Amino acid sequence: MTAEKFERIKNYGIIPVIKISEIDKAVPVAQALISGGLNIAEINPATDCAAKAAKKISAAFPDMLLLIEENNFNLTEEQMKTESIEILNIPEEYIINREFDKIKELAASEVRKMLGYDLAHLVINCENTEQAERDSSKIESLFGLKKSDAGTSIANADILHFMKSKSYGKNGQIAICTNFIERAVFYLKEAKKEFIEESARFDSQGELASIYLDNIIGGFAFKLVSKQR
């Protein structure tokens, strides 16, 4: 297996396994997986048409990463565990009964579960330090969320951050945390979303810790942050 292929497998983090017994179902199954966010599939070689199914899928979707055991695809249990790669067995009855929408939703659901998106905190832009202090004090008075100086902002229990000067976004920023930030970036780029590359911040180990998407929604910029796992 090439390093490039292994890197793509790591980025997806999920390997859907499909068993194709009827060649005409190969392309619709692949399309369902792609629509669900998984442009990758391992083809079970135990059927007579596995090789033909792979060829039909490759012809229809040249960019799809196809894995077949008989072509020397293999990952050790240690690699799977170390890289947190999961196997997703697509129910054979979904394929037999042409329940392609169920395959799409299963793929999308597993991707969402793996990435584990959640709200990390809300950042509100202020004109200056005085306004940040004043607004943070109001939140503390209302809800008892203790305020503290977080450097560039005044934070209330790390839930709300009032910026001492304006930053990304007209109104501020919304931080979304994820289990796997590198994978989240990969999946969003696969979906043609863009990032502000110069906004990337890294931890002491050189791992990506946060990065802004290049879009504004409701006057707020959005950034991904790594979830503590």
C-alpha positions, 0 to 999 in steps of 0.5 A: 500500500502506498503512503498516499493511499494510507494517508487517505484511509487515515483521513477518512477514518472509516472503511465501508465494506460492501459485498456486491453480488449483482453487478448492476448494484455496484455504481448505485451503492458507491454513489450512496456512500459518496453522497454520505461523505465516504468516497472510499470502499472496501469490496468484499472479494468473496463474490464472483463479480467483485472484480467487475464491480470494482471496475464499474465503480472506478469507471463511474467514480475515478476519484473513489478510493477502492480497496480489495483484499486480493490486491494486497490491501491490508491494515494491521490491527495495530494500525487500525487502533493507532489511527482510530480507523473503523470498519463499517459493514454495509448491511447486505440486505440494503444492497440486495433490496436497493435501499440506497438511501439507507446506505447514504444515511448510514454513511453520513451518520457514522461520519457525524458520530466519528467527527463529533461536532459540538459547540465549544464556545462563543466569541463576541467582538467588542470595541475595546477592553472596557466594553469586554470587561463591562459585558463580561461582568453583566454575564457573571452577574446574570448567570454566575459564570465567573469571568477571567482574563484570557489574554485577548478576551475576557472569558466567562467560564470558557463558554463566552469570550468577549474580545478586547478588540475586533477579530474575525467576523462582524459580530464574533466567532463560533467555535465548533469542537471536533474529535478529529480536527485534521479529519474534519478539515479533510471532510470539509475540503472534500465538500469544497469548503475553504479555510483561512489557512493563515489562521491555523494554530498548532499545539506544542506537539505541532498538531493542528489545534484550531483553524477558521473556515472562510465563511461568515454566517449570521455575522459570525465567523466559524472555526474548528477547534480540537476537542479534548479526548 
